[in-house]
């Protein structure tokens, strides 16, 4: 796990207290140099998403990861799910 992936995990863990957090570096599937951290897939399940529409959930994540998104780390397919209520 590289430093960008670690930072994403730290920021999302503190930012939305996820029940599930999956961060996958998919850079190797793109035309980038070996070892790159430029393409990530993120899956988040969090109570913080309750009562928020999908666009609002994405805005939350983009705000938390603003520094990473401002750089070369440009691909962020995010699955942002509200937990099922019992």
C-alpha positions in Angstrom: 0.0 0.0 0.0 1.4 3.3 -1.1 1.3 6.7 0.7 -1.6 8.1 -1.3 -3.8 5.0 -0.6 -2.9 5.2 3.1 -3.9 8.9 3.2 -7.2 8.2 1.5 -8.0 5.5 4.1 -7.0 7.8 7.0 -9.0 10.7 5.7 -12.2 8.7 4.9 -12.0 6.8 8.2 -11.9 10.0 10.2 -14.2 11.9 7.9 -17.2 9.5 7.6 -16.6 6.8 10.2 -17.3 4.0 7.7 -18.8 0.7 8.6 -17.1 -0.6 5.4 -14.3 1.0 3.5 -12.6 -0.5 0.5 -9.9 1.4 -1.3 -8.4 -0.3 -4.4 -5.5 1.1 -6.3 -6.4 0.3 -9.9 -3.5 2.3 -11.5 -1.9 -0.9 -12.8 -4.9 -1.2 -15.2 -4.1 2.1 -16.9 -1.3 3.5 -19.0 0.7 4.9 -16.1 4.2 4.1 -14.8 4.6 1.1 -12.5 4.0 1.9 -8.9 1.7 4.8 -9.7 -1.2 5.9 -7.4 -3.4 7.7 -9.9 -6.6 5.6 -10.2 -8.6 4.4 -7.2 -11.9 2.7 -6.7 -13.6 3.5 -3.4 -16.5 1.7 -1.6 -17.9 3.3 1.5 -20.8 2.3 3.7 -21.4 4.9 6.4 -24.2 6.1 8.7 -23.0 9.6 7.8 -24.8 9.1 4.4 -28.2 8.6 6.0 -30.7 11.3 4.8 -28.3 12.4 2.0 -28.9 12.0 -1.7 -26.2 10.4 -3.8 -24.8 13.7 -5.1 -24.5 14.9 -1.5 -22.6 11.8 -0.5 -20.2 12.3 -3.4 -19.7 16.0 -2.4 -18.8 14.8 1.1 -16.1 12.5 -0.2 -14.8 15.0 -2.7 -14.5 17.6 0.1 -12.6 15.2 2.4 -10.3 14.2 -0.5 -9.9 17.7 -2.0 -6.1 17.6 -1.8 -5.8 14.2 -3.5 -8.4 15.3 -6.2 -6.5 18.5 -6.9 -3.4 16.6 -7.9 -2.8 13.9 -10.5 -5.1 11.4 -8.7 -8.0 11.8 -11.1 -10.1 8.7 -11.3 -12.5 8.1 -8.4 -15.3 5.7 -9.1 -17.1 5.8 -5.7 -19.8 3.5 -4.4 -21.3 5.3 -1.4 -24.0 3.3 0.4 -26.2 4.1 3.3 -26.5 1.1 5.7 -29.8 -0.8 5.8 -31.9 -0.1 8.8 -32.9 -3.0 10.9 
